[in-house]
Amino acid sequence: MQNNDQILEAIEHYLGQIGYPEEPGRLYAPISYSLTMTGKRLRPMLLMLTCGIFSDQPQAAMPAAAAVEVFHNFTLLHDDIMDNAAMRRGNPSVFAKWGQNVAILSGDAMLISAYRLLSEYPPQVLPQILARFNTMAIEVCEDNNTIWISKPGSRFRSRSIST
């Protein structure tokens, strides 16, 4: 069994091997930038640890762990636009560095990338994985939708667990 540091190292290695194309650079450079920012990787770590409880092959969960992390970072790109945030994890946000349109399109490409990672699973388990992932994804959207409160002339926002 791997310890937490080894699992985190494996997650970082796997994310680094995803290999986004170099062109168009304005689409893919923000994705690489976003994924290389220092983060806790809490979501993929929890997924890997949970798989290790129920399986003697926790590495089989790595594509799902990477998909969850890529999806999480996609939500952060869009969240920075919604918040008009200049900084993310102590660095300029993708929104601040490349602009709103690039942040939207790069985020969208990250969502597609998450699904590509999930498509690595065998056809016999893929429907269950996609069903759970889709439920999680729509719950994040529903959560972000309910935290915005609009009033004429002002906007208030409470923090979401998705950010």
C-alpha positions in Angstrom: 0.0 0.0 0.0 1.2 3.5 -0.9 1.4 6.3 1.7 -0.2 9.7 1.0 2.9 11.3 -0.3 3.4 8.4 -2.9 -0.3 8.7 -3.9 0.0 12.5 -4.3 3.2 12.0 -6.4 1.4 9.5 -8.6 -1.5 11.9 -9.1 0.9 14.7 -10.0 2.8 12.4 -12.4 -0.4 11.2 -14.1 -1.7 14.8 -14.5 1.6 15.8 -16.0 1.4 13.0 -18.5 -2.0 14.0 -19.9 -0.2 16.0 -22.6 -2.2 18.8 -24.1 -1.3 20.0 -27.6 0.9 23.0 -28.0 -1.4 24.6 -30.5 -3.6 26.5 -30.3 -1.5 27.9 -27.5 -4.1 30.3 -26.3 -6.4 27.3 -25.6 -4.0 24.8 -24.1 -1.4 27.0 -22.3 -4.0 28.2 -19.8 -4.9 24.5 -19.1 -1.3 23.5 -18.4 -0.9 26.7 -16.3 -4.0 25.9 -14.3 -3.0 22.3 -13.7 0.5 23.1 -12.6 -0.5 25.6 -10.0 0.1 24.2 -6.5 -3.0 22.7 -5.1 -3.9 20.3 -2.4 -5.3 17.7 -4.9 -7.8 16.8 -2.2 -10.4 15.4 -4.5 -8.2 12.9 -6.4 -6.5 12.0 -3.2 -9.8 11.1 -1.5 -10.9 9.1 -4.6 -7.6 7.2 -4.6 -7.8 6.5 -0.9 -11.4 5.4 -1.1 -10.5 3.0 -3.9 -7.7 1.6 -1.9 -10.2 0.7 0.9 -12.3 -1.3 -1.5 -9.8 -2.7 -4.0 -6.3 -4.2 -4.0 -5.7 -2.2 -7.3 -6.2 1.4 -6.3 -4.1 2.5 -9.4 -7.1 1.5 -11.5 -8.8 4.7 -10.2 -6.2 7.0 -11.5 -8.0 8.1 -14.7 -11.1 9.0 -12.5 -8.9 10.8 -10.0 -7.3 12.8 -12.8 -10.8 13.5 -14.3 -12.1 14.8 -11.0 -9.1 17.1 -10.6 -9.3 18.4 -14.2 -13.0 19.0 -13.7 -12.4 20.8 -10.4 -9.9 23.1 -12.2 -12.4 23.7 -15.0 -14.8 24.9 -12.3 -12.1 27.2 -10.9 -11.5 28.8 -14.3 -15.2 29.6 -14.6 -15.5 30.6 -11.0 -12.7 33.2 -11.4 -14.7 34.7 -14.3 -17.9 34.8 -12.1 -15.9 36.4 -9.2 -13.8 38.7 -11.5 -10.8 37.2 -9.6 -7.4 38.4 -10.4 -5.6 35.7 -8.3 -5.8 32.0 -7.9 -3.5 30.1 -5.5 -1.2 33.1 -5.2 -0.8 33.4 -9.0 -2.7 35.4 -11.7 -5.9 33.6 -12.5 -6.3 32.4 -16.1 -9.1 35.0 -16.4 -6.7 37.8 -15.4 -3.7 36.5 -17.5 -5.5 35.5 -20.7 -8.9 37.2 -20.5 -12.5 36.0 -20.2 -13.0 34.4 -23.6 -9.8 32.3 -23.2 -10.7 31.3 -19.7 -14.2 30.1 -20.8 -12.9 28.1 -23.8 -10.0 26.6 -21.9 -12.4 25.7 -19.1 -14.7 24.1 -21.6 -11.7 22.1 -23.1 -10.9 20.9 -19.5 -14.4 19.6 -19.1 -14.0 17.6 -22.4 -10.6 16.4 -21.2 -12.2 15.1 -18.0 -14.6 13.0 -20.0 -11.7 11.8 -22.2 -10.0 10.6 -19.1 -13.1 8.7 -18.0 -13.4 7.1 -21.4 -10.3 5.0 -20.6 -12.5 2.7 -18.5 -13.8 -0.5 -20.0 -17.3 -0.4 -21.5 -18.8 -2.6 -18.9 -18.2 -0.1 -16.1 -18.2 3.2 -18.1 -22.0 3.8 -17.8 -21.9 3.7 -14.0 -18.8 5.9 -13.9 -20.4 8.4 -16.3 -23.7 8.4 -14.4 -21.9 9.2 -11.1 -19.6 11.8 -12.7 -22.6 13.5 -14.4 -24.5 13.7 -11.1 -21.5 15.2 -9.4 -21.1 17.7 -12.3 -24.7 18.9 -12.3 -24.7 19.2 -8.5 -21.7 21.6 -8.8 -23.6 23.7 -11.3 -26.7 23.7 -9.2 -24.7 24.7 -6.1 -23.0 27.5 -8.0 -26.3 28.7 -9.3 -27.9 28.9 -5.9 -25.1 30.8 -4.2 -25.5 33.9 -6.4 -28.0 36.4 -5.0 -28.9 39.3 -7.2 -30.4 42.6 -6.1 -30.9 45.6 -8.3 -27.6 47.4 -8.4 -25.6 44.9 -6.3 -24.5 41.3 -6.2 -23.6 39.2 -3.2 -22.0 35.8 -3.2 -21.4 33.3 -0.5 -18.5 30.8 -0.8 -19.2 27.5 -2.3 -17.6 24.2 -1.4 -16.8 23.7 -5.1 -14.1 26.4 -5.1 
